[in-house]
Amino acid sequence: MSTLLDVENLWVKFPTRNGVFDAVRGVSFSLGRERLGIVGESGSGKSMTGRAILRLIRSPGIVEAGHVSLHGDNLLDKSEKEMRSVRGEKISMVMQDPKFSLNPVMTVGAQIIEAYRLHAKATKAEAYRKSVEMLEAVAIRDPERVMKAYPHEMSGGMGQRIMIAMMLIPNPEILIADEPTSALDVSVQGQVLSIMDKLVKDRGMGLIFISHDLNLVSQFCDRVLIMYSGRIVEVCDADKLHEAKHPYTQGLLGSLPRFDEPRDRLQVLTRDPAWRDAPSVEGRT
């Protein structure tokens, strides 16, 4: 499997009144043409890792790494102007809540067309046609009507599909999806996942799927990185996630209700301070 992205010793730091806080600490992993899940509790560094890859950490945040290489090209050496051609065109990121990612004063169509024309030399007519096709690809009915609508007129599931369409229309090689289904009900969640799965397979993309839902990730992804306190504590094949060895992963799994093993009380996760300072596990294939 060819490597699209390689991350070596990634750190994300924030200065505070009490010293420097390390949000991501020495994370290393690679991504091929696969679905890579990153899971962990809130605050474990999942979203920060995704944002750091695209250099979306705002000052005074600090991103340091041996390298963050896309096809061997270190993104940390690029200027901000050069990064604009990477974001969207080569790596796209679907944020967690479309309500805060879509522009409320622009129509859906205007935003998708803007995302396409930013990276492709196309006329307005060509961009409009491509945008309608992309909305159809994410299973939106009556895309012509949706093109003229505003984000507040869309449901949560529709908004998330629009975001996916907008991020995929420049045809990137890598998609980072930051909890794209957390605000959706179960039926819509399944539809959005099947759309993402089909698009990733059809285009031969790499997908980084950030989530706190271990059951979902075990069914949807190929590999899983488990993060705790800014580090990777374990790497598993997704279909063997329930056979995980690390006590933190076992604790997360034990805190989930299961139909096949009903229990009167769910397990309470007991944390060991040694987990925080243990070396980060490499997530390379």
Secondary structure, DSSP 8 states (H G I E B T S, - for coil): --EEEEEEEEEEEEEETTEEEEEEEEEEEEEESSEEEEE-STTSSHHHHHHHHTT---TT-EEE-SEEEETTEEGGGS-HHHHHHHBTTTEEEE-S-HHHHS-TTS-HHHHHHHHHHTTS---HHHHHHHHHHHHHHTT-SSHHHHHHS-GGGS-HHHHHHHHHHHHHTT--SEEEEESTTTTS-HHHHHHHHHHHHHHHHHHT-EEEEEES-HHHHHHH-SEEEEEETTEEEEEEEGGGGGG--SHHHHHHHHTS--SSS--SS-------HHHHHS----B--
